């Protein structure tokens, strides 16, 4: 699927899709669910998040 087609399908710009792919932008929860729906998978399969390891200095 092209970036433009995905952008049209979820109601954002192609530039937004590019930024999401490059990790420069975190989509809204609504957009994340829309993307997962377009691909027919759970949102966890499209987006992952790993907590900082303990002791990394992040509180």
C-alpha positions in Angstrom: 0.0 0.0 0.0 1.3 3.4 -0.9 1.8 6.1 1.7 -0.8 8.2 -0.1 -3.4 5.5 -0.1 -2.9 4.8 3.6 -3.1 8.5 4.4 -6.3 8.8 2.4 -7.7 5.7 4.2 -7.2 7.1 7.7 -7.7 10.8 7.0 -4.2 12.3 7.4 -1.6 13.6 5.0 1.1 11.6 3.3 3.6 13.7 5.3 2.1 12.4 8.5 2.5 8.8 7.4 6.1 9.5 6.5 6.7 11.0 10.0 5.1 8.0 11.7 7.2 5.6 9.6 10.4 7.5 10.5 9.5 7.6 14.2 9.4 11.4 14.3 5.7 11.4 15.1 3.5 9.3 17.3 0.0 8.9 15.9 -3.1 9.7 17.9 -4.9 6.7 19.4 -7.6 7.1 16.8 -5.1 7.1 13.9 -3.3 4.0 15.4 -6.6 2.1 15.5 -7.5 3.3 12.0 -4.2 2.1 10.6 -4.6 -1.3 12.3 -8.1 -1.6 10.9 -6.8 -0.9 7.4 -4.4 -3.8 7.6 -6.8 -6.0 9.5 -4.5 -6.6 12.5 -4.4 -5.7 16.2 -2.9 -2.3 17.0 -0.1 -4.1 18.9 1.0 -5.7 15.6 1.5 -2.3 14.0 2.8 -0.3 16.9 5.0 -1.5 19.7 6.4 0.2 22.8 9.1 -1.0 25.0 9.6 0.4 28.5 13.0 1.8 29.4 15.1 -0.8 31.2 15.1 -0.4 35.0 18.1 1.7 36.1 18.3 3.6 32.8 17.8 6.9 34.7 14.3 7.5 33.4 11.8 7.9 36.2 
